[in-house]
Amino acid sequence: MHPATVLVADDDAVARDLLADALKKEGYAVEAFASGEEVIARGREGHVDVVLTDIRMGAVDGLTVLREFKRMSPNTAVVVLTAFGSLQGAIEAIKQGAYDYLAKPFKREEITLVVKRSLDHCRLLRENARFRQELKTKSDWSPLVGSSTAMLDVYKMVARVAESRSTVLLQGESGTGKELIARAIHANGPRRDKAFVPVNCGALPDTLLESEMFGYEKGAFTGAVGTKAGLFEAANGGTLFLDEIGELGPALQVKLLRVMQDQEVRRVGGTGSVKVDVRIIAATNRDLELLVKEGKFRDDLFYRLNVVPITLPSLVDRREDIPMLVHHFFEKYRAGSSHGVHGVLPKTMALLTQYRWPGNVRELENVIERAVSLSHGPLLTPDDLPDAIRQESIDGAEGKSPQGDTANDATLTLEEVEKRHLILVLKETKGNKVKAAKILGIDRRTLYRMAERFGLDIGEEAEGAEREAGKSGDA
């Protein structure tokens, strides 16, 4: 049996050679290329099993490579690699036919496992083209922020489930962004032009919630002076988002199950039924399986809801996304601020990165909004943060850092946090030093000094800037 042919395309010579060497050691026939043009030309010459392509290359980028291989060799698995992970990137790549979407840096075993799985996938599911459709419209929902491995897994699930009719159950702690994910699924699916109707199942008592969800006929109860369509009818053809589904009482659980089975609703006080075509996305911060065992939630309804489960990570489980989230919310709220805040002090970012965030992303957004509103200087300082965050930092210094995979991040030194923060800002600005300095709230000479202190090479200007800074006597 001939070894599988794997092509590697990356304009970064170091990354390209590392990938090629790792895959050659696994026994694959590996060919490496420095550009999208070269790898596409090789694809025209003959059979290729797998292509690993960087998404950002010169004139011909990774998405172009992906499209060309899907056109000329549909059975070739394409894995897209990127240093700038995002939901839109995952959707673009997977909808255009990518087998997988991985963020740099990645481990050798991760790459070899993906290549093995992609080969198995091609052998068993050659006829499956469900991820080859291009995203036809741009979504207008608020963007999700984060490029951690945990969030990339969520993005890929969103991309895969968006085009289907399947019911989705979103699970995660309060404040992790379940409604944003629900809106993302709706906005990138065939129902995008129809209504997205959110319902908070824990906000109303069951009697009121029933009439809100299913509607009512005139005279059904005191105050029902007319007929009113319910939220199921309002969402007809679109998506109904049932938030806090675990709060539903037994009677409403039965009625919801019946609607999901029959695809029709009966208004309160009515005798006839109304046909509806609604996709259900439910969300909960409770353990529904435990509620089923305790007899508080119907098992048949649980199985109806749990067709495609997606678990959202807590913020402490994707701590590396915090600087990106901070910048996102900072830019959002400083736009409407009259205080002239220009950046976030590195010490402030260190505190935000170390905090445990029991309220997750929602709490982080509230903290940044508060800090921007109350700040009196050009930079957000630790004094602009709530006492709880500053106190947690003191506790963490005494050894009370969060447990698990993020414990090492929680105990980073301030200098390590500052270095990571600087690297992130430089990546976000694509190396633009003027923009980076503006975000950080410092001048360019200070930026160069920081880079030199951390051993980062950010360009030839650094040496000259340092000499100029020395002449001026700046500290």
Residue pairs with C-beta under 8 A, 6 or more apart in sequence:
2 29
3 27
3 28
3 29
4 28
4 29
4 49
4 50
4 115
4 119
5 28
5 29
5 31
5 47
5 48
5 49
5 50
6 23
6 28
6 29
6 30
6 31
6 48
6 49
6 50
6 51
6 52
6 115
7 30
7 31
7 32
7 33
7 39
7 42
7 43
7 48
7 50
7 51
7 52
8 16
8 19
8 20
8 23
8 30
8 31
8 32
8 33
8 52
8 53
9 16
9 32
9 33
9 34
9 35
9 36
9 38
9 39
9 51
9 52
9 53
9 54
9 57
9 62
9 65
10 16
10 19
10 32
10 34
10 52
10 53
10 54
10 57
10 81
11 34
11 35
11 54
11 57
11 58
12 54
13 34
15 54
15 104
16 32
16 33
16 34
17 32
19 32
19 52
19 111
20 30
20 32
22 108
22 111
22 112
23 30
23 111
23 112
23 115
24 30
26 112
26 115
28 50
28 115
31 42
33 39
33 42
35 57
35 58
35 60
36 53
36 57
36 58
36 59
36 60
36 61
36 62
36 64
36 65
37 59
37 60
39 51
39 53
39 65
40 60
40 64
40 65
40 68
40 69
42 48
43 51
43 68
43 69
43 72
43 73
43 76
44 72
47 73
48 69
48 73
48 76
49 76
49 77
49 119
49 122
50 76
50 77
50 78
50 79
50 115
50 118
50 119
50 122
51 65
51 66
51 69
51 76
51 77
51 78
51 79
52 79
52 81
52 111
52 115
53 62
53 65
53 66
53 78
53 79
53 80
53 81
54 62
54 81
54 82
55 61
55 62
55 63
55 80
55 81
55 82
55 84
55 89
55 93
56 62
56 82
56 83
56 84
62 80
62 81
62 82
62 93
63 80
63 92
63 93
63 96
65 78
66 78
66 80
66 93
66 96
66 97
66 98
67 96
67 97
69 76
69 78
70 78
70 96
70 97
70 132
74 97
74 129
74 132
75 122
75 126
76 122
77 99
77 118
77 119
77 121
77 122
78 97
78 98
78 99
79 98
79 99
79 100
79 101
79 102
79 114
79 115
79 118
80 89
80 93
80 98
80 100
80 101
80 102
81 102
81 103
81 104
81 106
82 89
82 101
82 102
82 103
82 104
83 103
83 104
83 427
84 147
84 427
85 101
85 103
85 146
85 147
85 148
85 151
85 152
85 155
86 143
86 147
86 155
87 143
87 144
87 151
87 155
87 158
87 184
88 143
89 101
89 155
90 101
90 152
90 155
90 156
90 158
90 159
91 135
91 155
91 158
91 159
91 162
91 188
92 135
93 101
94 101
94 131
94 156
94 159
94 160
95 131
95 132
95 133
95 134
95 135
95 159
96 131
96 132
96 133
96 134
97 129
97 131
97 132
98 131
99 114
99 117
99 118
99 121
100 114
100 117
100 118
100 156
101 152
101 155
101 156
102 110
102 111
102 114
102 152
103 147
103 148
103 149
103 152
130 160
130 163
131 159
131 160
133 163
135 188
137 192
139 184
139 187
139 188
139 192
140 187
141 180
141 183
141 184
141 187
142 180
142 183
144 151
144 155
144 177
144 180
144 181
144 184
145 321
145 324
145 325
145 328
146 318
146 321
146 324
146 325
147 321
147 324
148 313
148 318
148 320
148 321
150 313
150 317
150 318
151 313
151 318
151 321
154 181
154 310
154 312
154 313
157 308
157 310
158 181
158 184
158 185
158 188
158 310
159 188
161 168
161 185
161 308
161 310
162 184
162 185
162 188
162 189
163 188
163 189
163 190
164 189
164 308
165 279
166 307
166 308
167 260
167 279
167 280
167 281
167 282
167 304
167 305
167 307
167 308
168 182
168 185
168 280
168 281
168 282
168 307
168 308
168 309
168 310
169 245
169 281
169 282
169 283
169 284
169 288
169 305
169 306
169 307
169 308
169 309
169 310
170 178
170 181
170 182
170 281
170 282
170 283
170 284
170 310
170 312
171 283
171 284
171 285
171 288
171 309
171 310
171 311
171 312
172 178
172 283
172 285
172 311
172 312
172 313
172 314
173 285
173 312
173 314
173 360
174 285
174 359
174 360
174 362
175 315
175 359
175 360
175 361
175 362
175 363
176 312
176 313
176 314
176 315
176 360
176 361
177 312
177 360
177 361
177 362
178 243
178 283
178 285
178 312
179 198
179 241
179 243
179 283
181 310
181 312
182 196
182 198
182 239
182 241
182 281
182 283
183 196
183 241
185 239
185 281
186 192
186 196
186 238
186 239
186 241
186 279
186 281
187 196
189 239
189 279
191 237
191 238
191 239
191 279
194 235
194 236
194 237
194 238
194 239
195 234
195 235
195 236
195 237
195 238
195 239
196 235
196 238
196 239
196 241
197 231
197 234
197 235
197 238
197 239
197 240
197 241
198 241
198 243
199 209
199 212
199 213
199 231
199 240
199 241
199 242
199 243
200 243
200 244
201 209
201 242
201 243
201 244
201 245
201 246
201 247
201 248
201 252
202 243
202 244
202 247
203 209
203 244
204 212
206 248
206 249
206 251
206 252
209 248
209 252
210 251
210 252
210 255
210 268
211 220
211 221
211 224
211 228
211 230
211 268
212 230
212 231
213 230
213 231
213 232
213 252
213 256
214 230
214 232
214 255
214 259
214 265
214 266
214 267
214 268
215 227
215 228
215 229
215 230
215 232
215 233
215 265
215 267
215 268
215 270
215 274
216 224
216 227
216 228
216 230
216 267
216 268
216 269
216 270
217 224
217 227
217 267
217 268
217 269
217 270
218 224
218 225
218 226
218 227
218 269
219 269
220 267
220 268
220 269
220 270
221 268
221 269
224 268
224 269
227 267
228 267
229 267
229 274
230 265
230 267
231 240
232 240
232 259
232 265
232 276
232 278
233 265
233 274
233 276
235 276
235 278
236 276
236 277
236 278
237 277
237 278
238 278
238 279
239 278
239 279
239 280
239 281
240 278
240 279
240 280
240 281
241 281
241 282
241 283
242 256
242 280
242 281
242 282
242 283
243 282
243 283
244 283
244 284
244 285
245 282
245 283
245 284
245 288
245 305
246 284
246 285
246 286
246 288
246 291
246 297
248 256
248 297
250 298
253 297
253 298
253 301
254 298
256 301
257 298
257 300
257 301
257 304
259 265
259 276
260 280
260 301
260 304
261 304
262 273
263 275
263 276
263 277
263 278
264 273
264 274
264 275
264 276
265 273
265 274
265 276
266 272
266 273
266 274
267 274
280 305
282 305
288 297
288 302
288 305
288 306
289 302
291 297
292 298
292 299
292 302
314 357
314 360
315 321
315 322
315 325
315 357
315 360
315 361
315 363
315 364
316 356
316 357
316 402
316 404
316 406
317 404
317 405
317 406
319 353
319 406
319 409
319 410
320 409
322 352
322 353
322 364
323 349
323 352
323 353
323 420
323 421
323 424
323 425
324 424
324 428
325 361
325 364
325 365
326 344
326 349
326 352
326 364
326 368
327 344
327 425
327 428
327 439
329 364
329 365
329 368
329 369
330 341
330 344
330 368
330 372
330 380
333 368
333 369
333 372
333 373
334 341
334 342
334 372
337 372
337 373
339 372
339 373
339 375
339 376
340 378
341 372
341 375
341 377
341 378
341 379
341 380
342 378
342 379
342 438
342 441
343 378
343 379
343 380
343 438
343 439
343 440
343 441
343 442
344 379
344 380
344 440
344 441
345 379
345 380
345 381
345 382
345 441
346 414
346 417
346 418
346 421
346 422
346 440
347 381
347 382
347 414
348 371
348 379
348 380
348 381
348 382
348 384
348 385
349 417
349 418
349 421
350 393
350 412
350 414
350 417
350 418
350 421
351 382
351 385
351 389
351 390
351 393
352 364
352 367
352 385
352 389
353 409
353 412
353 417
353 421
354 392
354 393
354 396
354 401
354 410
354 412
354 417
355 388
355 389
355 392
355 393
356 392
356 402
356 410
357 363
357 364
359 366
367 385
367 386
367 389
370 384
370 386
371 380
371 384
371 385
372 380
374 384
375 381
375 384
378 441
379 441
382 390
396 410
396 411
401 407
401 410
401 411
402 410
412 420
415 454
418 450
418 454
419 454
419 456
422 436
422 440
422 450
422 451
422 454
422 456
423 456
425 436
425 439
425 440
426 436
426 456
426 458
428 439
429 435
429 436
429 439
431 458
431 459
433 444
433 447
433 448
433 458
433 459
433 461
434 444
436 447
437 443
437 444
437 446
437 447
440 447
442 450
444 465
445 465
445 466
445 468
445 469
445 474
446 474
447 458
448 458
448 461
448 462
448 465
448 466
448 469
449 466
449 469
451 457
451 458
451 462
452 462
452 466
